[in-house]
Amino acid sequence: MSNNNVKRRKYKKDFLNKVIVRVDFDTPLPIAASGPAKGIYGTVKERFPITEEKKLIGKELLIGPDVTKERSIESKEWHYYGKNREKHLTITPNVIFIEYNK
């Protein structure tokens, strides 16, 4: 049953000027070193035409009662932006992050 008489209301001034959505994964996504799968890339590229790849280098310090270990961590992030950089999508194996600015 559909009601076509629903009246939409709009604020005189936009209520939000930034929207952020973040999805964290318990198990990392299987993303190749070349980036997300072609199907995902094709869909993303339609809405986010500017692409940037960033290499991350970090250090992890494990401190235990007897031993302290340090290890280097290298990973990549793929950043996609709208034509005017008004929106930003970040894809990593652990997180998908979307930000819309007005």
C-alpha positions in Angstrom: 0.0 0.0 0.0 1.5 3.3 -1.1 0.7 6.7 0.1 1.5 9.3 -2.7 0.2 12.1 -0.5 3.3 12.2 1.7 4.4 15.8 2.1 8.2 16.3 2.3 9.5 19.1 4.4 12.8 20.9 3.8 14.7 23.1 6.2 15.2 26.7 5.2 18.9 26.2 6.0 20.5 22.8 5.6 20.8 21.1 8.9 24.0 19.2 8.2 27.2 20.5 6.6 29.3 17.3 7.0 28.4 13.7 7.1 30.8 10.9 8.1 30.2 7.2 7.7 32.8 4.7 8.9 32.6 0.9 8.7 35.2 -1.1 10.5 35.8 -4.8 9.6 36.5 -7.5 12.1 38.4 -9.5 9.5 40.5 -7.5 7.0 39.2 -7.4 3.4 41.3 -9.3 0.9 42.5 -6.3 -1.2 45.3 -6.9 -3.6 48.4 -4.6 -3.7 47.0 -3.1 -6.9 43.9 -1.9 -5.2 40.2 -2.9 -4.8 38.6 -5.4 -7.3 37.7 -4.0 -10.7 34.0 -4.3 -10.0 34.3 -2.1 -6.9 36.7 0.3 -8.6 34.2 0.7 -11.5 31.3 1.5 -9.2 33.4 3.9 -7.1 35.0 5.7 -10.1 31.5 6.8 -11.3 30.9 8.8 -8.1 34.5 9.5 -7.0 36.5 10.2 -10.2 39.8 11.4 -8.5 41.9 8.6 -7.3 45.0 8.7 -5.0 46.9 5.8 -3.5 48.8 6.3 -0.3 51.4 4.0 1.3 51.4 3.9 5.1 54.4 3.0 7.1 54.0 2.4 10.8 55.7 0.9 13.8 54.1 -1.6 16.3 55.5 -1.9 19.7 54.7 -5.0 21.7 55.5 -4.8 25.4 55.4 -7.9 27.5 56.7 -8.8 31.0 59.9 -10.2 29.7 60.4 -9.0 26.1 59.7 -5.9 24.1 59.4 -6.3 20.4 59.2 -3.7 17.6 58.0 -4.4 14.1 57.4 -2.3 11.0 54.0 -2.4 9.3 53.4 -1.3 5.7 50.0 -1.0 4.1 48.1 1.0 1.5 45.1 3.2 1.4 43.0 4.1 -1.6 41.5 7.5 -1.6 38.7 8.6 -4.0 37.4 12.1 -4.3 34.4 13.8 -6.0 35.1 16.2 -8.9 35.4 19.2 -6.5 36.7 17.1 -3.6 33.4 17.7 -1.8 33.2 14.0 -1.0 35.9 11.5 0.0 36.0 7.7 0.1 38.8 5.8 1.8 39.2 2.1 1.4 41.7 0.0 3.4 41.6 -3.7 4.4 40.2 -2.8 7.8 38.0 0.3 7.2 35.8 2.0 4.6 35.3 5.7 5.4 33.1 8.2 3.5 33.0 11.9 4.2 30.6 14.4 2.5 31.3 18.1 3.0 28.9 20.9 2.0 
